[in-house]
């Protein structure tokens, strides 16, 4: 039972870290897109 709890916590923490990383990547892409728009105009 303890191994199951540890595995569940590990999966949950990795999943949450992945979500934060993807959100940060999306913000970086938005910033890059804005920079490209400004350079083109």
C-alpha positions as semicolon CSV with decimal commas, in nm:
position;residue;x (nm);y (nm);z (nm)
1;X;0,000;0,000;0,000
2;X;0,284;0,239;0,080
3;X;0,448;0,177;-0,258
4;X;0,119;0,260;-0,429
5;X;0,095;0,591;-0,240
6;X;0,455;0,682;-0,322
7;X;0,402;0,596;-0,690
8;X;0,081;0,803;-0,701
9;X;0,255;1,104;-0,542
10;X;0,545;1,073;-0,784
11;X;0,315;1,062;-1,086
12;X;0,112;1,357;-0,955
13;X;0,421;1,570;-0,893
14;X;0,565;1,494;-1,239
15;X;0,229;1,575;-1,400
16;X;0,204;1,909;-1,222
17;X;0,560;1,999;-1,314
18;X;0,483;1,914;-1,678
19;X;0,181;2,142;-1,679
20;X;0,386;2,431;-1,546
21;X;0,651;2,372;-1,808
22;X;0,398;2,365;-2,092
23;X;0,235;2,685;-1,964
24;X;0,572;2,857;-1,955
25;X;0,652;2,732;-2,305
26;X;0,323;2,878;-2,430
27;X;0,406;3,217;-2,282
28;X;0,748;3,206;-2,445
29;X;0,586;3,132;-2,782
30;X;0,346;3,426;-2,738
31;X;0,639;3,655;-2,663
32;X;0,829;3,527;-2,965
33;X;0,525;3,580;-3,188
34;X;0,489;3,937;-3,065
35;X;0,856;4,003;-3,134
36;X;0,820;3,870;-3,488
37;X;0,512;4,089;-3,546
38;X;0,698;4,396;-3,423
39;X;0,998;4,323;-3,643
40;X;0,778;4,273;-3,950
41;X;0,597;4,604;-3,913
